[in-house]
Amino acid sequence: MFKDLHDYLYHLAPEGGLPMKPVGITLGLALLAGHLWAWKNAEKAKAFLREFPRHYGLGAVLLTIDFIWGMIVLQNMDMGEFFFLRKWFLMLVPAGFVLVLLFVKEFLAVRALGSLLLLLAGPVLASAFLQPQVTRLLLPILGYAWIIGGLYLVGMPYLMRDGVDWLLARDGRWKAAVWGGVGYGALLLLLALTTY
């Protein structure tokens, strides 16, 4: 079951994989909904962003999602000439998951979010790979932004705290971020419905 899911997400199945149109529609709707909610509930959204970096409970939930997804990928990915290391990784990753939960409590939510962004980017990039439409580039742009952001969040999680402080320091920055997300989501949704 998990092998079929893995192959579908990463376009390794003989019959193809996750289609670009539903990916575009889903991401467009998610961006629209999230940013419109943040606009309508600005104070709640700002409070959530301030609390998120040090929220251990959310970090544990996100890290658990990362762990399950990572184990599925690790179990099924082509490791090439390093295939003989798979059994070691399958033992070390669960141990690492438990150790991180117990001993890396500082900025756990930020690190787990960064890991999730890295995992999410793979299926998004796979869905747009070698597609003929020029408009498909909206998906890789988002995917690579997640990869770059995810690497920074995992490696330097304090940057999210500093970034949130910078974003919330001026109302114009907040509005630009919210409406930028709304615009990108609306454009992605429109193009997914009409060109994908």
N, C-alpha and C positions, 0 to 999 in steps of 0.2 A: 504494500500500500504506500509506504513512504517513498519507495523508489519511484513509483509512478508519479507521485506528487512532485518529487524533486525533478524528474525528467520533464514534467509539464511546465514547471516554473522556469526552468533554465533552457527550454527549447532543445532538449536532448531526445525527446520521444520521436519515433519514426513518423508519426502522424502530425508532428508540429508541437507547438506549446501555447503558452498564454498569449492570446491575440492582442494586438496593439489597441484596437478600438475599445474593448472593455477596460483596459489599463488606463487609457486616456480619459475615458468617461469617469472612472472611479476616482482617479487623482484630481481631475478637474472639480468634481463634486466635493471631494474632501477639502481641497484648498478653498473653494468657495464657502463651504459650510463653516470651516474652522475660522477663517478670517472674518466672515460676517458675524459669527458669534462673538469674536473678540471685539468687533466694532460696537455691537449692540450691548455687550456686557463688559465694557472696558475696564471697570474697576476690578471685577472678578478675574478677568484675564490677566491684568497687571499683578494682582495679588498672587495668582497661581504661578506666574513666571518668576516672581521674587522668591517664592517658597520652593519651587521645583528643584533647584540644584542640590539642596540638602535634604530632600524628602526621601528618607530611607525606604519607606514602604513602596512608593512608586518605583524606586530603583530596584528593589527586590523583584517586583512583578515584571519589569522590563527585562531584567537580567535573566529571569526564568524563561521568558519568551525567546531571548537571544540564545540561551543554552539549548532549548529544544530544537529551534531552527538550525543552530550550528551543528548539533549532533546529527540531524537529518542530512545536512550537506556533507558533513565529514564522513558519514557512513556510505554515501552514494557517489561522491565526486570522483572524477578520474584524477588520481594522484601521480600518474605517470611513473617515472622511475623510483618515486618515493612510496610506492604502494605498500612496501613492507613496514612502513612507519604507522600505518593506519591503526593497527591494534594498540600501539602505544598512545597515540592521540586519543583513541576511544576510552582509554583508562585515565589519561592525564586531564582531559577536559572536564569530566565530572568532578574530579578532585579540585581542579582550579576553580570551578563554579562555587563549590562549597567554601573554599578558602577565601574567595573574593567576598562572598556574602558575610563571612565572619570577620574578616580583617580589613577590608577596603570599604569602610562605611562612608568615608569622606567623599562627597560628590559622586556617590554610587549612581544616582539617577542620571547624571550627566553622562557618565561613562557608558551606562547601559543604553541610553538614548543614542549615543554615537555608534555603538555596536549595531543597534537596530537599523540605523540609517545605512550603514555599510551593507547589512544583509538585504535591506529593501531595494537597494540600487541594482543588484544583480538581475532580478526578474524584470525590472523596468527597462534596463539596458537590453536584455535578451529579447524583449517583446518588440523593440524598435530596430533590432539589428538587421541590416540589409533590406529594410523596407524601402520602397521606391519614393514615397512622398517626402518632399522637402520639409513639410510641416511636422514630420516625425521628430525633428531635432528638438522640439520642446521637451520630449521625454528624456533624451540623453542629457540635455542641459540640466534638467532637474536631478537626474541620477548622479551626474558628476558633481553637482553642488552638494548633494547628500554625502558623496564619498569624501570630498574635501572637508566639509563640515564635520562628518563623523570622525575622521582622523584627528582633527583638532579637539573634538569633544572627548575622545578617548585619551589622547596624549596630554592635553592641557585643559582639563575640565573647568578650571577656574576662569577660563576665558568666557564661558557661558554666563557666569555670575557677573563678570565685568561688562559683557555685552548687553545683558539685560539692564544693568544700571545705566549704561550709555543710552540704550534705546528709550528707557522710560524717563530720562532726564529732561527731555523736551517733547512737548505734545506733537510737534511737527514730525519728529522722527517716528513716533508711534503711528500717526496717521499714514505716513508714507509706507511703513511696513505693512500695515493692515490693508491699505488700498492697493499696494503692489501685489500682495498675495491674492486679493480679490481679482485684480486684473489678469494675473497669470492663470488663475484657476478658470476664469471665464473664457479666456482665449483658448486654453487647452481643451475645455469642454466643447466649445464651438467647433474647433478644428477636428476633435475626435468624432463628433457627430457628423461632420460634413466631408471630411477628407480621409479619415482612416478606414 
